[in-house]
């Protein structure tokens, strides 16, 4: 896979991102079957940099720092309902 696309897993998850040589590269959003999502940057298929994880069933969010696919630290977390998600904006209602 090369270019912008959506990769659908057999678990019901899907990843929308840019792909280079079959790996997610750059900004992307992984959506879970229950509507939860993970939005962040990918480097060679691994999370890298700040990542927002929104748990729909709990109306909670966590901002995390990743490096090379590994969680380094939780930056902040809280409760709130996701109102908008776009390339340039994430809006939560507290």
Secondary structure as UniProt FT lines:
FT   STRAND          3..8
FT   TURN            10..11
FT   STRAND          14..20
FT   TURN            21..22
FT   STRAND          23..31
FT   TURN            33..34
FT   STRAND          37..43
FT   TURN            44..45
FT   STRAND          46..47
FT   STRAND          49..55
FT   HELIX           56..58
FT   STRAND          60..67
FT   TURN            68..69
FT   STRAND          70..79
FT   STRAND          81..85
FT   STRAND          90..93
//
